Amino acid sequence: MTVLDISTNIGLKANVPPAMSAPPTNHSISYASPEDYGLKISLPIIIPVVLNIMVHKQDHPLVHFQMKNTTRLIKLKRMYCEKFNVFESEISLLYNGIEITENDTPSCINMKDGDVLERHREEFLEGGVPMVT
């Protein structure tokens, strides 16, 4: 993941026009900037990079996907399910033993080029309790 550090000055100076019924006066509002208090604002920017990510299922060959590190992994899961004709609710994808969620991206879970997601099939016990196998 490539992160750039950008310093910003968010100080604002605005001229407020006089009220319609009030006589004309010169009003101005000034806001202190973070630098006035000795603070420096830095915002991380993630540069999109194309990654090769693989999905592995026990006793099956690896399935390769290319995606940007800023794309949500749920799109990869949907493509996988379409390709193998399974429902999204029937499988879970794990990265380092942790199930990916709907909003995860490769950059937010620190995936690198060539990393592998493990595919597990969810089986349900009596009472609807999911059991990952």
Buried (B, 14 or more C-beta within 10 A) or exposed (E): BEEEEEEEEEEEEEEEEEEEEEEEEEEEEEEEBBEEEEEEEEEEEBEEBEBEBEBBBEEEEEBEBEBBBBBBBBEBBEBBBEEEEEEEEEBBBBBEEEEBEEEBBBBBBEBEEEBBBBBBEBEEEEEEEEEEE
